[in-house]
Amino acid sequence: MTYINLSGSKITNLSFLNEEDAKKQSLIEKGWSFSYVYHFSELKDIYLVLKTTDFKKPKQIFENLKKLNLKYERTPWEERRILEQINALKNFGLIDENGNVCNDEFQNSTIGKPIANEDLIVFKRIYFSYFRFKEMHTWFINPGSHDRVKEILELNSDGFEKPKILFPFFLNSRFTNAFLIELKDLAEIFLIQKGNEDLMRFWDVYVKWGQELGVLEKFSLNELDIELSKGNKSLSCVYFKNQYKGDFDLYTFIKQEYKSRYIKIPKLVFKIATKYRFSIEQIKKIIIEQSLSSPNISLQRTSEIFIRGKGRILFPQYKDSYISHLMIQY
C-alpha cells in the first residue's frame, strides 16, 4: 500500500467566478449559473416540449409529461426538476429568459427518443462553450491562477493540447473539493473553499458530461493501492483523452519502464494512461491484442473473485477470465 502524506502540503485556493463575475459571463446576465443536469435525454426532451408546444411554466410542462408518460432517467419528474432543466436551457443559450427557443436544435429527434450522435454534437458544443464548463477546463491548464476570468477568456482549443491530469478527492467534505496535479508526499493541494458547495457539486456534472461525450476519463486509484494519509480512499484520476493512432508498442514500453518480468496489470494500465492519456478501454484492448501477438509476453489469468469491486475497470478480460499480470521474456 502506498500512502501519500499531505499533512504538510501547501494549500492553494482554487479561484472561481463569483456571482458578479458569472452574470457578466452569462448571455442574459442571469444568476443561478450552476446547472445540475446530468442526463442529456432529459434536457433534450424538455427543450423539445418548449419547442413544439406553448407550455412555458414548470407546472404546465409537468402535466404534459404525465400525459405523455415520458420516462425519466433516475428521479421521477416533478416541477422542481423541470425548473432545473429550464434554468439549464437558459444558461446554455438554447432558450431565452421567457422560455422561447433561441436555436433550432435536435431537428431530427422527438420527445422520448434516445440520444443520437447528432444530438451529442449539440451537447459537446455546450460543453466547450458554456463558461461554467470552461471554468473547470482551465483547472486542467492552470489550477493555481488567481484570475479565473482571464483564464476563461484566453481558453481556446490550443489550450487542450497538453492539459494536466487532475487527481480529485474529498478533504473533510462530502463533495469533491480538493485536487492534486502530482502524486507525491507534500504535493500542493488545490482546494475549493468551504461554503462553495454549489461549485463542488457542479464538478460531478462536469465529469459526467465529459464522460458521456467521450472526452474525459475517470477512475478510482483504489485498485492501485494508493491512499491518502489517514485512510482517505477517495482519490481518483481524471484527464482529457487522446485518440489512439496505432503507434504504441507495448513490449518496447515495458522494456523501457520495467526491470521486472512480472508486471501487475492495473499499475501498467495506470502508467500508460498517465503518459499517453488513452482511454482505459483502449489501453486494455492494446494489452490483450499485443500480448497475444507477441512471443515475449504471456497473459496471467485470475478469477473474478479476486478482483475488487470498482477496481475491475483496470483489469482487461480475455475470454472468460480477467488478466491480472503479464509475464515478460526479455
URHUNOR-V246562 format. One record per pair of residues at least 4 apart in sequence whose C-alpha atoms are under 6 Angstrom apart, sorted by sequence separation. I is the first residue (numbers start at 1). J is the second residue. D is the distance in Angstrom with one decimal. If there is no record, write none. Layout:
I & J & D
I & J & D
This chain:
17 & 21 & 5.3
48 & 52 & 5.9
49 & 53 & 5.7
58 & 62 & 5.9
65 & 69 & 5.9
95 & 99 & 5.4
96 & 100 & 5.4
120 & 124 & 6.0
126 & 130 & 5.5
131 & 135 & 5.9
138 & 142 & 5.9
139 & 143 & 4.2
228 & 232 & 5.0
254 & 258 & 5.5
269 & 273 & 6.0
272 & 276 & 5.8
273 & 277 & 4.6
286 & 290 & 5.8
287 & 291 & 5.8
317 & 321 & 5.6
17 & 22 & 5.8
24 & 29 & 5.9
55 & 60 & 5.8
65 & 70 & 5.5
89 & 94 & 5.2
90 & 95 & 5.1
95 & 100 & 5.2
210 & 215 & 5.3
211 & 216 & 5.0
221 & 226 & 6.0
227 & 232 & 6.0
273 & 278 & 5.6
307 & 312 & 5.9
317 & 322 & 4.4
23 & 29 & 4.4
55 & 61 & 5.9
89 & 95 & 5.7
90 & 96 & 5.7
95 & 101 & 4.3
127 & 133 & 6.0
170 & 176 & 4.8
210 & 216 & 4.8
227 & 233 & 5.3
291 & 297 & 5.2
316 & 322 & 5.9
317 & 323 & 5.9
23 & 30 & 5.4
95 & 102 & 4.9
169 & 176 & 5.4
170 & 177 & 5.7
316 & 323 & 5.6
23 & 31 & 5.9
94 & 102 & 5.4
94 & 103 & 5.8
169 & 178 & 5.4
180 & 189 & 5.4
168 & 178 & 5.7
179 & 189 & 5.8
168 & 179 & 4.3
179 & 190 & 5.1
167 & 179 & 5.3
178 & 190 & 5.6
106 & 119 & 6.0
167 & 180 & 4.9
178 & 191 & 4.5
166 & 180 & 5.9
177 & 191 & 5.8
221 & 235 & 6.0
166 & 181 & 5.2
177 & 192 & 5.0
221 & 236 & 5.2
220 & 236 & 4.2
135 & 152 & 5.9
219 & 236 & 5.6
219 & 237 & 5.5
218 & 237 & 5.5
59 & 79 & 5.9
218 & 238 & 4.5
302 & 322 & 5.5
58 & 79 & 5.3
217 & 238 & 5.5
301 & 322 & 5.7
302 & 323 & 6.0
141 & 163 & 5.2
217 & 239 & 5.5
301 & 323 & 4.4
302 & 324 & 6.0
140 & 163 & 5.2
141 & 164 & 6.0
177 & 200 & 5.7
216 & 239 & 5.7
300 & 323 & 5.6
301 & 324 & 5.8
58 & 82 & 5.7
140 & 164 & 4.9
176 & 200 & 5.8
216 & 240 & 4.7
58 & 83 & 5.8
175 & 200 & 5.9
215 & 240 & 5.7
216 & 241 & 5.7
300 & 325 & 5.0
215 & 241 & 5.6
300 & 326 & 5.7
299 & 326 & 5.0
298 & 326 & 5.6
298 & 327 & 5.0
297 & 327 & 5.7
297 & 328 & 4.8
284 & 316 & 5.0
296 & 328 & 5.7
296 & 329 & 4.7
242 & 277 & 5.3
241 & 277 & 5.1
242 & 278 & 5.2
241 & 278 & 5.5
241 & 279 & 6.0
43 & 85 & 5.9
56 & 99 & 6.0
266 & 314 & 5.1
51 & 101 & 6.0
35 & 88 & 5.2
265 & 324 & 5.3
265 & 325 & 5.0
264 & 325 & 4.5
263 & 325 & 5.3
263 & 326 & 5.1
262 & 326 & 5.9
169 & 234 & 5.1
262 & 327 & 4.9
45 & 111 & 5.1
169 & 235 & 4.6
261 & 327 & 5.7
168 & 235 & 5.8
261 & 328 & 4.7
168 & 236 & 5.6
167 & 236 & 5.4
167 & 237 & 4.7
166 & 238 & 5.3
41 & 115 & 6.0
165 & 239 & 4.9
223 & 311 & 4.9
15 & 146 & 5.6
16 & 148 & 5.6
15 & 148 & 5.8
38 & 205 & 5.8
14 & 190 & 5.7
9 & 186 & 4.3
13 & 190 & 5.7
14 & 191 & 5.5
8 & 186 & 5.8
9 & 187 & 5.8
10 & 188 & 5.0
11 & 189 & 4.8
12 & 190 & 4.9
13 & 191 & 4.8
14 & 192 & 5.5
6 & 185 & 5.9
9 & 188 & 5.5
11 & 190 & 6.0
13 & 192 & 6.0
4 & 184 & 6.0
5 & 185 & 4.8
6 & 186 & 4.7
4 & 185 & 5.1
2 & 225 & 6.0
3 & 226 & 6.0
1 & 225 & 4.8
2 & 226 & 4.8
3 & 227 & 5.0
4 & 228 & 4.8
5 & 229 & 5.2
3 & 228 & 5.4
4 & 229 & 5.8
3 & 229 & 5.7
